[in-house]
Amino acid sequence: MQDKQLTASPTLTLLWMAFLMTQILFCLVPWVAAMNQQPVQTPPWAMVLPLIALMDLALGSVLSRVLLTRAGQALRTQSGTTRPSDTDVLRAGFTALLIRWALFEFVTLIGMFHALLAMQPLIVVPYAAAATLGILISVPRAASLRSAMGID
């Protein structure tokens, strides 16, 4: 018998792992670019980049929550009194999860850009850590999506 809490779409799981793996790649780019380079003076406008990253993290969390709530309402209306299947739940949450992961991945891209501007590879680490944590929290499981959608 299959454990319902671990039920996940193979496609969603593969995409989730791909988003996680790109975090590593985005962290390596500044190290390769900064080899044998001296740190440079960052432009003053670069101080806005952490704020943009924070806003992006918030947007990823709020937007995915709104989309999951709407998907849950639509799924409840569509299924009526019957309990939606795990497949239906995963299908309904697909877009919300992809948007969340993409917005969190953008945080690491901002960090990579900041690290490349300063030629200091360690700058990317806090950005990547926050993004990776956000992606790890949103594992594509039917049980967690049901909870986020308010189903059952």
Buried (B, 14 or more C-beta within 10 A) or exposed (E): EEEEEEBBBEEBBEBBEEBBEBBEEBBEBBEEEBEEEEEEEBEEEBEEBBEBBEEBBEBBBEBBBEBBBEBBBEBBEEBEEEEBEBEBBBBBBBEBBBBBBEBBBBBBBBBBBBBBBBBBBEBBBBBBBBBBEBBEEBBBBBBBBBEBBEBE
